[in-house]
């Protein structure tokens, strides 16, 4: 691994919001969980779309998931790519076998809104 940053992570914020849903979710996590998530996010910045399972996977269309397991906790962060920007829309604790469709739909709505606002 070359530890070179090839992509830049941006946490999605709704128009006019001061904080992102990602920050809000990270604030609820125990420190050890948050540290592991940040390490996996750093790998995502290095490897981009080449980051594979167990840390990343494609869900639907352009929406992907960043996977961070910690004992019985399965943290998920949904994201998409725009050029060299990785936009992480939100995070949640996965409690079911599949990622809930509502979470994917929320990420798709955020992607449409972000893309429209940023014209990228």
C-alpha positions, -999 to +999 in steps of 0.1 A: +000+000+000+013+034-009-007+055+016-012+081-011-045+099-011-061+094-045-097+104-036-112+130-013-141+121+011-169+146+016-197+141+041-230+150+025-250+178+041-285+187+033-289+222+018-286+248+047-275+222+073-246+229+095-238+192+102-238+161+081-257+129+089-223+111+089-210+134+117-242+128+137-238+090+134-201+091+142-209+110+173-231+081+186-203+055+181-179+043+208-144+057+203-129+023+192-156+018+166-151+054+153-113+048+151-118+017+130-143+035+107-118+063+102-091+038+093-114+022+067-124+056+053-086+064+049-083+032+029-112+042+008-095+075+000-064+056-010-080+028-030-113+044-042-134+020-063-107-007-059-115-011-022-134-044-021-151-067+004-150-070+033-147-032+035-168-021+005-195-033-018-218-021-045-255-019-034-276-005-063-266+016-092-240+041-081-246+036-044-220+016-025-215+007+011-185+010+034-186-019+058-172-018+093-178-047+116-169-045+153-179-076+172-217-078+169-219-042+155-222-038+117-218-002+109-226+009+073-219+041+055-235+046+021-216+066-006-211+074-042-183+086-064-181+118-085-148+120-103-122+120-074-148+129-047-163+102-025-196+116-011-206+097+020-244+103+025-250+088+059-242+060+084-263+035+103-262+003+123-271-026+102-295-050+120-309-071+092-293-095+067-297-071+038-292-033+038-327-018+042-341-005+009-350+028+026-314+034+034-304+029-002-333+052-013-321+079+011-286+077-004-300+079-039-320+110-030-289+126-014-269+118-045-294+134-068-296+165-046-258+168-042-252+163-079-278+190-088-263+214-063-226+208-073-231+204-111-202+178-111 
